[in-house]
Amino acid sequence: MNHLFVKNTGNVDLNTVTVTENSYDGLEYDSFKGDLWTHSIVNGKHVYRFNHILKIPSYNLLGMEVIL
């Protein structure tokens, strides 16, 4: 189980935040847990899109859990 965190380190609120996961030898995607993110597969890669605005300040962390 891996926990991924996205942190806004800028000085403006962010929208359309995405995390794209590349494939790694020996790791196999199993499932995703989180209601703030949407998971999809685009061009064979796992893509996670944050469904809200990621506000500042920089310590505002929003997490999701990916089971590998």
Beta strands, then each sheet from edge to edge (+ up, - down):
strand 1: 2-7
strand 2: 18-21
strand 3: 31-33
strand 4: 37-42
strand 5: 45-50
strand 6: 61-67
sheet 1: 1+ 6- 3+
sheet 2: 2+ 5- 4+
end
